[in-house]
Amino acid sequence: MRSSDFSRQLEGYGLLTAHILYRMPDHPRLLQTFLWQTLDKAPTFPELSRFLQFWERDIEGKLHSVRISHRDLIGPSDWRILDAEFPIH
């Protein structure tokens, strides 16, 4: 069973944005751009690796370059332990 996005973030996954340039199959001198976002875990980026393997195997456009940016969405400063309880009527 796949865990929710929130629990994946607790496991260390953050937002990955990949800016992919690839060559058009019919016009190899032209470059096309593709933006892809997912949750992925730095520094190994397993989701990106799987996606790029899929691309090379099943998509005709040859990769030119991949530029990535990654941001952890939940960090240590986002968590506090509260020692209080507030009943709501």
NORMO-V690747 format. One record per pair of residues at least 24 apart in sequence whose C-alpha atoms are under 10 Angstrom apart, sorted by the first residue. I is the first residue (numbers start at 1). J is the second residue. D is the distance in Angstrom with one decimal. If there is no record, write none. Layout:
[[I:J:D] [I:J:D]]
//
This chain:
[[5:39:7.8] [6:73:9.5] [6:74:9.1] [8:39:8.0] [8:40:8.8] [8:41:9.1] [9:39:7.9] [9:40:9.0] [9:41:8.9] [9:72:7.7] [9:73:6.8] [9:74:6.4] [9:75:9.1] [10:72:9.8] [10:73:9.1] [10:74:6.9] [10:75:8.6] [11:41:8.6] [11:74:9.6] [12:39:9.6] [12:40:8.4] [12:41:6.2] [12:42:8.0] [12:72:7.3] [12:73:8.7] [12:74:7.9] [12:75:8.6] [13:38:9.5] [13:39:5.8] [13:40:5.0] [13:41:4.4] [13:42:7.3] [13:45:9.3] [13:70:9.5] [13:71:8.8] [13:72:6.7] [13:73:7.9] [13:74:8.6] [14:38:8.3] [14:39:5.2] [14:40:5.5] [14:41:6.2] [14:42:7.7] [14:45:10.0] [14:70:6.6] [14:71:5.4] [14:72:4.1] [14:73:5.4] [14:74:7.7] [14:75:9.8] [15:39:4.7] [15:40:6.3] [15:41:8.5] [15:42:9.8] [15:69:8.2] [15:70:5.6] [15:71:5.3] [15:72:6.3] [15:73:6.8] [16:40:5.9] [16:41:8.4] [16:42:8.9] [16:45:8.6] [16:47:9.3] [16:48:8.4] [16:68:6.9] [16:69:5.8] [16:70:4.5] [16:71:6.7] [16:72:8.8] [17:48:9.4] [17:67:8.3] [17:68:5.6] [17:69:5.3] [17:70:6.4] [17:71:8.9] [18:48:8.1] [18:65:10.0] [18:66:6.5] [18:67:5.7] [18:68:4.4] [18:69:6.7] [18:70:8.8] [19:65:8.2] [19:66:5.7] [19:67:5.1] [19:68:6.2] [19:69:8.6] [20:52:9.8] [20:63:7.4] [20:64:7.6] [20:65:5.9] [20:66:4.5] [20:67:6.5] [20:68:8.5] [21:61:9.4] [21:62:8.8] [21:63:6.3] [21:64:5.3] [21:65:5.2] [21:66:6.4] [21:67:8.6] [22:60:9.6] [22:61:5.8] [22:62:5.5] [22:63:4.3] [22:64:4.8] [22:65:6.9] [22:66:8.8] [23:60:8.9] [23:61:5.3] [23:62:5.3] [23:63:6.4] [23:64:6.5] [23:65:9.7] [24:60:8.1] [24:61:5.4] [24:62:7.5] [24:63:9.5] [25:59:9.4] [25:60:6.0] [25:61:5.1] [25:62:7.4] [26:60:9.5] [26:61:8.9] [27:61:9.8] [28:61:8.5] [28:62:8.5] [31:61:9.4] [31:62:9.6] [31:63:9.3] [31:64:7.9] [32:61:9.0] [32:63:9.7] [32:64:9.4] [33:64:9.8] [33:65:9.7] [33:66:9.8] [34:66:9.6] [35:66:9.7] [35:67:9.7] [35:68:9.8] [36:68:9.5] [37:68:9.7] [37:69:9.7] [37:70:9.7] [38:70:9.8] [39:70:9.0] [39:71:9.4] [39:72:9.3] [39:73:9.5] [40:70:8.2] [40:71:9.5] [40:72:9.3] [41:70:8.8] [41:71:9.7] [41:72:8.7] [42:70:7.6] [42:71:9.1] [42:72:8.8] [43:70:9.5] [45:70:9.6]]
//
